Amino acid sequence: MGLPVRDQGLHTYGEYLGWTDPQRYELIDGIAYAMTPAPTRLHQKVLLEIARQIADALDTSPCEVYVAPFDVRLPRSDEADEDIDTVVQPDLSVICDPGKLDERGCRGAPDWVIEILSPGTAAHDQARKRAVYERAGVGELWLVHPTDRTVTIYHLEATGYGRPDIFELSGTTPSAVLPVVSIEWQRVV
């Protein structure tokens, strides 16, 4: 069973901006997937501590750290914002190119995305969103499994994501795209 969809239609970011219902959605290839209810306390604790460590490490850097809800628009080429059919809300995004940032969020691939996996969204994050991040050119993707105490890390290569690295949530794990950042897992879980 996947995440519920809004309806059977295909949608654009222009339509998404006009929706008035309180439900949050992500658009992937025009399909509006309903975001689950608020994440668990563990999810939020893990996300907050990872974000804190990254923000502290990047304090004097031009890179910016954002946590969901934060719209990341992933155009396929140079289409107008209103015509984009893929808009996601990663748990955490790091963007180092200020030209990608505007008042609506980010247009283009973040340098680094982290998703904290929850039982209700794990399949969506590991399959559908991973493929979207790869296609868009996200340089590094971390899928943090707090319950399993592992992190799966994908690095973008010339032909897409290579074989992932999988680590236990112990010691420290550095970012490949931002080597100044290392996550100290004992502070996280």
C-alpha positions, 0 to 999 in steps of 0.5 A, a space after each residue: 500500500 502506497 501513500 494515498 493520492 489526491 485524485 486520478 488527475 495529473 497536476 502542475 505546481 501552478 495548480 498545487 499553489 491554488 489548493 486550499 485544503 489543509 492536506 500537504 502534498 508532494 507532486 511526483 510526475 504530476 501525481 499528488 501524493 498526500 503526506 502522512 499525518 505529523 511525523 513521530 516524535 523520534 522522527 522529529 528528534 532525529 531530524 532536528 539534531 541532524 539539522 542542528 549539526 549540519 547548520 552548525 558546520 555550515 555556519 560560515 558557508 554559503 550553503 543553506 539548510 532547510 527542513 520540511 515543509 519546504 518546497 523543492 521544485 524539480 523541473 525537467 528542463 527550463 519550463 515555467 514554475 507553474 508547469 513543473 510537475 514534480 515538487 517534493 518536501 524532503 525532510 532536510 535539504 542543503 542548497 549551496 547555490 543561492 541562485 536556486 533559492 527564492 521565496 517559494 523554496 528551491 528550484 533545482 536539485 539540492 546538493 544534499 537531501 536527507 530523508 528520515 524513514 518512517 513506517 508510513 513513508 519508507 517505501 515512497 522515500 526509498 523507491 519513488 523519491 530516490 528515483 526523482 532525486 537521482 533524475 534531478 541530480 541531487 548530489 548526495 542522498 541519505 536515507 536514515 533508518 532510526 528504527 533499524 539504526 542504519 543510514 543508506 547513502 547514495 552518491 551521484 555518479 556520471 550515470 546516476 546513483 551508484 551502489 549505496 553505502 550502508 552504515 550503522 548509526 554509530 561513530 561519525 559519518 561524513 558527507 561526501 558533497 560537503 566534507 566539512 560536515 560529519 554527523 555524530 550519531 551518538 548525539 542523534 539516537 
